[in-house]
Amino acid sequence: MYKQIEQALEKIDSSSKPNQEKIKAILKRYAMNESGLDEAYYDLLEDGLIPMPQRCGMSAKIPVTEEDEKRLKEKIKTALLD
């Protein structure tokens, strides 16, 4: 989940303009603590902005530490809010 959100941020420039705007809106809400990691992930999935995980490729949910989330939010803020 964490990695897919990070990849969405990294690949934002290669997305279509409408998709870029959707990704930016979702990630900004997450970075500003208006939504959680799970909500941002599912919003990206529902809008088709990140690939749906393959059933056989699904693994146990790896816990994301508070430090991981802080790092991701800072990365988003640096990329989108500056």
C-alpha positions as CSV (number, residue, x, y, z in Angstrom):
1,M,0.0,0.0,0.0
2,Y,2.7,2.5,1.1
3,K,4.9,1.5,-1.9
4,Q,2.0,1.9,-4.4
5,I,1.2,5.4,-3.1
6,E,4.9,6.3,-3.3
7,Q,5.0,5.0,-6.9
8,A,1.9,7.0,-7.8
9,L,3.7,10.1,-6.7
10,E,6.9,9.2,-8.6
11,K,4.9,8.4,-11.8
12,I,2.5,11.4,-11.6
13,D,4.2,13.3,-14.5
14,S,3.7,10.4,-16.9
15,S,-0.1,10.3,-16.2
16,S,-2.7,12.1,-18.3
17,K,-3.6,15.6,-17.1
18,P,-7.0,14.6,-15.6
19,N,-5.4,11.7,-13.8
20,Q,-2.6,14.0,-12.5
21,E,-5.1,16.3,-11.0
22,K,-6.9,13.3,-9.3
23,I,-3.7,11.9,-7.9
24,K,-2.6,15.3,-6.7
25,A,-5.9,15.9,-4.9
26,I,-5.8,12.5,-3.2
27,L,-2.2,12.8,-2.1
28,K,-2.6,16.3,-0.9
29,R,-5.6,15.3,1.3
30,Y,-3.4,12.5,2.7
31,A,-0.4,14.8,3.2
32,M,-2.5,17.4,5.0
33,N,-4.0,14.7,7.4
34,E,-7.4,15.0,5.9
35,S,-7.4,11.3,5.0
36,G,-5.5,8.3,6.2
37,L,-3.1,6.0,4.3
38,D,-5.8,3.3,3.7
39,E,-8.3,5.9,2.4
40,A,-5.8,7.4,0.0
41,Y,-4.8,3.9,-1.2
42,Y,-8.4,2.9,-1.8
43,D,-9.2,6.2,-3.5
44,L,-6.3,5.7,-5.9
45,L,-7.5,2.2,-6.6
46,E,-11.1,3.1,-7.1
47,D,-10.2,5.8,-9.6
48,G,-7.9,3.4,-11.5
49,L,-4.9,5.5,-10.7
50,I,-2.8,2.7,-9.4
51,P,-3.0,-1.0,-10.6
52,M,-5.2,-3.4,-8.7
53,P,-3.0,-5.9,-6.9
54,Q,-3.1,-9.4,-8.3
55,R,-4.7,-11.9,-6.0
56,C,-1.7,-14.2,-6.2
57,G,0.6,-11.3,-5.5
58,M,-1.1,-10.1,-2.4
59,S,0.8,-10.6,0.8
60,A,0.3,-9.9,4.4
61,K,-0.1,-6.2,5.1
62,I,3.3,-4.9,6.2
63,P,2.9,-2.5,9.1
64,V,3.8,1.1,8.2
65,T,5.5,2.9,11.0
66,E,4.7,6.5,12.0
67,E,8.2,7.5,10.7
68,D,7.4,5.9,7.3
69,E,4.2,7.9,7.1
70,K,6.0,11.1,8.1
71,R,8.6,10.5,5.4
72,L,5.9,9.8,2.8
73,K,3.9,12.9,3.7
74,E,7.0,15.1,3.5
75,K,7.8,13.6,0.1
76,I,4.3,14.5,-1.1
77,K,4.4,18.0,0.3
78,T,7.8,18.6,-1.3
79,A,6.6,17.3,-4.7
80,L,3.2,18.9,-4.8
81,L,3.0,21.8,-2.5
82,D,6.2,23.7,-3.3
